[in-house]
Amino acid sequence: MFSIGQLSKRTGVKIPTIRYYEQMGLIDEPGRSEGNQRRYTKDGLSRLSFIRHSRDLGFTIEDIRGLLDLSQHPEEPCNDAHSIAAQHLREVQSKITKLRRLERELKRITKCDAGNMATCAVIETLADHGLCETEH
């Protein structure tokens, strides 16, 4: 059995976040000690580790909820889990594409050698989106 502090240290999840996950129903409400302290099982530790890793990979709370629900049925095919992960991958790839366009635009406007604010490419471009070379 683990206290909430021990669970936090072992997973790197802050105590308020653990309580939030409990309120969201991602983690079962733990049992209580005689002193009314939360007492988590090894399953609770595993579940919180799963959630933490999923969040580190950028999955939404709803995706995590779906993946946790799917994980409760080990006999079922894993197509739905793959679908959730594949959709997340597409979203990440889209964000990367947008970030690369943003990077190109920022590189372009920071090559400004105007020397004064009156003709600064950064200021001019931020004031007029039409001066951008890419959509971002």
Residue, then its C-alpha position, 0 to 999 in steps of 0.5 A: m500500500f502507498s500513501i499519496g505522497q509515496l505515489s507522487k514520488r514514485t510516479g512524478v505526478k503531483i498530489p493535486t493532480i492525483r486528486y484531480y485524476e480521482q475526481m475525473g474517475l481516471i483513478d479509483e478512489p483509494g481505500r483509507s487508513e484508520g487515520n483517514q489517509r488515502r492508501y493506494t494499491k499496486d494497481g493504483l500505482s500502475r494505473l497512475s504510471f500509465i496515465r503519466h506516460s500517456r500524458d507525457l506522450g500528449f494524449t488527451i484525458e478523453d483518449i486516456r480514459g478510452l485507453l484505460d477502458l480498453s485495457q480492462h478487456p485484455e481478451e479484446p482485439c487492440n484495433d481501437a487502441h491502435s485507432i486512438a494512437a494513430q489519430h493522436l499521431r496524425e494530430v502530432q504530425s499536423k502540429i509538427t507541420k505547422l511548427r515547421r512553417l512557423e519556424r521558417e517564417l520566424k527565421r525569415i523575419t529575424k534576418c532583419d538588418a534594418g538597424n532601426m525600428a522604422t524599417c524592422a521586418v519583425i515589427e512590419t510583419l507582425a503588423d501586417h500578416g500579408l507580409c508573411e510568406t507562409e500560412h501559420 
